[in-house]
Amino acid sequence: MEQIRVMVVDDSVVVRKIVTDVLSEDPMITVVGTAPNGRLAVAKLEQLKPDLVTMDIEMPEMNGIEAVRAIRSRAGGQTYSRVPIIMFSTLTERGASATLDALSAGANEYVTKPANVGSVAQSMESVRQQLIPKIKALTGRPQSSGPAAAPVAAPVAVRPPVARTRAPKEPAVLVIGSSTGGPEALTKVLPLLPASLPVPVLLVQHMPPVFTRQFAQRLDRLCPLTVVEATDGTPLVPGTVHIAPGDFHLTVGTSGANKRTALNQAPPENFCRPAVDVLFRSAVAAFDGAVLGVVLTGMGSDGRIGAGQIRDAGGTVVAQDQATSVVWGMPGAVTQAGFADEVLPLGRIAEAIVRLLPTPRPAASFAAARAAAPMGGRR
């Protein structure tokens, strides 16, 4: 198998060396070049022909967000205008905001900037654990071990759903799981859902603390629905989306007929906290299987077991298709297990949600919402 060609872009000589040294240790990866700012990175694309670019955010001359926009908008649709881009971020309010801007501009994923974790050895280990699996996932290469299951690079046949053992139930809650590519996917789905949505929504997007709060605020500005970062003990009401906060599992608590959000820091599942499986399992128990589950783009297999539990209990599962997923790990795992009732391109997910919930909107109204919705979360 050919090596993965990576270009490293960072204004810090130390960070460039750390990233280059760690990536060069992996036999599947070769660093084909570096750049100290976005302007030089854009200029070197055609020469270096990378399979993937790692990009710092704060740089002189042209910062990382500007560089992403420049790469994605290259006139004439050059070969490398769609090269996967992973941003280096900081776990701060400013870093989270800038990273979300970069994702909206067209970056595919982000990792924590290695300079923030202490010693050189710790920095190298951070890069090794965070960056290498994401490089391999975004380039469709197999991985030996770790949190990310190997994505499927070539199109695969969609497995028919496993036969139901009971009649499907009308959904009383919508639960959504996503990871790599999820922030952009969610900005293309949630704005199309009406404020009159008849059920509450709970959502797990694999993100660290700080990021989830800012992401919820951004989605709230884009959506007819109310979008909040989940807090413990909030009553579940129709038309509100609760996003699991970073480093906390989101579940459904019950008190008689009343349902509330519940947060905990139980051990990670599928190497994740929050985990999609935890949310899905909890929703099945709290709503007696009357659950609509949606699994969007993401690396790994989080959500596969929970999706099976939803269907076993009489719920319904929708998965994003391979062609429109940044990484078809999570939805692919659900689909290949036979747990997806429908496998749809991203552009049809919102319409399917509305159709499968108790009081679907008229098609004409949905088309109007689509036309009025912001494109891709760009502001």
N, C-alpha and C positions, 0 to 999 in steps of 0.2 A: 504494500500500500504506500502511495506517495506521502511524503511528509507534509504536515500542515505548515504553510508559510505565514509567518506572523511579522507584522511591523509594530514596533513599540514606540509610542509617541508620548514624551514627557519632558518637561523643561529641566527636571532634576537629573543630574548625572548619576547620582546615587541610586535613584529609583530605576532609571534605565538599566543600570548594571545589575541590580537585584532581579528585575523581571527577566532580563536577557539570560542571566546565569541559570535561573530556575527553569525557564522554558527550554533552554538548551540541554538540560539534563534528561529531558523526556525524549526517547528515541523517535516519537511520532511527530515532534515539533522542531522546526528550524526558524530562527529569527533571521529574516532576510534583510533587515535594516532598521534604523531608528531615526527619529526626528525630534528636535527640541521644541517645536511649536506646530500649530495646526497648518500654517501656511506651507511650510516645508513638507509636511505629511501629505497634503493634497497634491503638491507638485511631484512627489515621489511615487504616487500610486501606480501610474502606468509603467514606470521603470521597474519597481520592485515586484509588482504583481502578487501582493499578499492574498492569502485566503481569509485573513482576519486581521483587524487592527485593534490594539489596545490604546486607549486615548485618555490622557489626563484632562481635567476640566480647566484649571487655572493655569494659563500659559501666556507668554508675551506674544505680540504681533497678531496672532489669531488663536483664541481660546478653543477649548474642546467642543463647546456647543456650536460655535461658528464653523468649526471644521466639519462637524457632522452635517450641518446644513449645506456646506459647500460640496461635500462628497455626494450627498443625496440629491442635490439639484444640478449636478453636472450636465451641461447642455449636450444634447445628442445621445444621451443614454449610454455613455461609455461603459466598458466591461465592468469597471470597479465601482460604479455608482451604488451598487447594492451589496458591497462587501460587508460582512458582519463586523460590528463595532462594539467593543466592551469598554465602558467608561470606568475610570478609577475615581471613587467617591470618598467623601469623608462623612462620618456619622455625626453631623451637625445640622442645625436648621438650614444654614446656608448651603451646605453640601447636599442635603436632601433636595432642596429646591432646585439647585443647579442640575442635579442628576435627573430629576423629573423633567426639567426643560430639555435635557439631552435626549431622553427617551422619546419625548414628544417630537423632537427634531428628527428622529430616525435611528438613534442608537438602539442596539438590540438587548443589552444587558449591562450590569454594573457589578463591580466588586469593591471592597474596602481598600482604600489606598494603603499600600504596605508600610509607608513611612510612619503611620499612626500607631503601630503595634509594638514599638520598643526597639529591641536589639535587631541587628542585621539577621541573626538566625531566626528570630521570630518573624521578621518581615518576609524572609524567604519561605518559611513554612506557611505563612498566610497566603502568599501567592500560589504556592504549590497546591494547597487545599481548595482555595476559592477559584483560581483562574483556570487551571488546567482542565478540570471537568467541564467548565463552561466553554472553553475553546473547542473541545472535542464535540460537545453537544451541538454547538452552533455550526460546526463544519461537517456534521453528520458522520463522525468517526467513532468507532467502538471504544469503550472504556473498560479497563481491567477490573476496577472496583470503585467503591465510594458511593456518594449519595445520588449520583445521576445514572440512571439506566441508559444503555446505549440507544440513541435515537435511530430511527429507520430512515436511511438516506434515500433509498429508492422507493417509489410508490408501492404499496402493498394492497392486496385485496382486503376489503372490509369484511370482517366476519359477521354473519347474521347474528342478531341478538339471541341469547339463550332463551329457550321457551319459558314462559311465565308459569308459575305454579298457582297463581291467584289473579283475579281480575285487577286491572290497574285502578288506583284510587285517585280521586280528584285532589290535586295538590293544595295543601294548606300553607306551604312555605316554599320559598325558592332558596336553594343553597348553591353557591358558585365557588369553584376552585381554579386557581391559575398560578403560574409561576413565570418562567422566562418568556418574555413577550407579552405577559399579561397586562401590564399597565396600559400599553397601547391598545390591546384587544378590548379591554374594559371600557376605554374611552370611545370605542366604536359600537359597543353593545348597550351600556347603561343609559346613555342619553336618548336612546330610542324607546325606552320603557316609560309608560305614562305615569304621571303622578297618581292616577287612580288605580294603580296596580293593586289587585285585591288581596295580596299576601305580603307578609314581611320578607325581607331579603337578608341573608347572612352570607358573608363572603370571606374567603381566605385567599389572599395574595401573598406569596412568600416574599416578605420584606422585613427589614430590621426596624427597631424602634425609631421614632422621629419620622421616618419615611412614610409609615402608614397614616400618621396624622395629617401630614401635608398632602398625601395622595387623596385622602378622604375629602379634604377641603377643596382640592381641585375638581374632583368629580362632582361635589355638591354644586359648584358653580356651573358645571356643564349640564346637569341632569334636572329634569322635572321632579324626579324623586328626591327625597332628603337623604343625603349620604353623610354618615358620621363614623368616626373611629369608635369601635365598640367600647363601652364601659360596663363594669359589672353591675348586674341587677336592673338593667333598663327593660321596661315592658316592650314586647314585640307587637308592633302595630303595622297594618298594611301601609305600603308606600314609603317605608324607611329602610335604607340599606345600612347594615352594620358591618364594618370592615374590621377583621381581627387585628388587634394591635401587635406590633412586632414583639416577639419573644413570649407571647401568650397564646395558648389554645383558646379558641372560641367555641363554646357549647351552648345548648339550650337548657335552661333550668325551668322546672315546673313547680307550680304551687296550686294544686287543684286544677282548674281549667286555665289558669293564667300561665303564660310563657314569658320568660325573661332571658336576657343574655346572661351568660356566666363565663368568667375567665379563670384560667388556672395555668400554673407553670409545671404541670406534670411533665415527665420526660418527653423529649422529642419523639415523634414517630416518622418513619421514612426520612430520618435525619433532619426533620423540620419541626419548628415551633414558631408560629402556628402550623398545624397540619390539616390538610383537607379531610383526611380519613377521620380525624377526631370530630370535626364539625358534622360530616355526613352521618356518622354513627349516632351522634347525639340527636340530630334532627329526626332520624328514623325512630328512635326511642320516644322522643317527646311528642311527635305528631303521628305515631302509630303507622308509619310508612307512607303517610300522605305528603310526599316530598317530591319536588321537581329538582333534580340535580343537574348542574351544568359544569362540564370540565373543559377548560380552555387551554391554550398553549402552555407548555411548561416542560422542563426537563425532569427526569425521574419518573416515578410511578405513583406518587401520592394521589389518592382519590380512587384508585382502582378497587381496593377492598371496600371502601365506603360506597362506591357506586353499585357494587354487587349487593350490598346490604339494602340499599334503596330499592333495587328491583325485586329482591327476594321478599320485601315487605309490602310490595304493591305500588311502589313509587315509579317514577319515570326518569330516564337519564338521557341527556343530550351531550354529545361530544363534538368538539371542533374537528374539522377534517385535516388531513395531512397537508394538503396543498396550501392552506392559508395559515398554518401554525408556524411560528418561528422555530419551535422545537416540538415535534410530535411525540414527546415522551409520555406525559400524563394522559392526554386524550387518546394517544395510541395504545397505551396499556389498558385503558377502559374498553376501547373498541375491540382490541384483539382478544380480550377476555370474554367478549360477547355480552357486555353489560350496557352497551349503548343502544337505546331504542332508535335514536336518529343520530347520524353523523353528517354534519352540515358545515359549509363554509362560513367563515366569520360573519359575512354580510347577511346571513339568514338566521343567525342565532337569536337576535332580539325578536324577530317575527315569530319564531318557533316558541319562545317563552310566552309571548302574549297568547298565542294560539292554544297552548297547553294548559294555561291557567283558567280558573273557573269562568271568568267573564271576558272573553276575547274582544278586543276592539275591532271595529270595522276595518276592512282592508284599506279603504280610502284614507281613513284617519291615520293609519300606520304609515302609509306612503307620504302623507303630509309631514308627519313627525320626522321621517327619514330625510326629507328635503330640507327641513329646518334645523336639523341637528348639526352641531359643530363637527367638522371633519377631523378625525384622528386626535382630538384633544388639543389641537394647536390653537393658541390664543393670540 
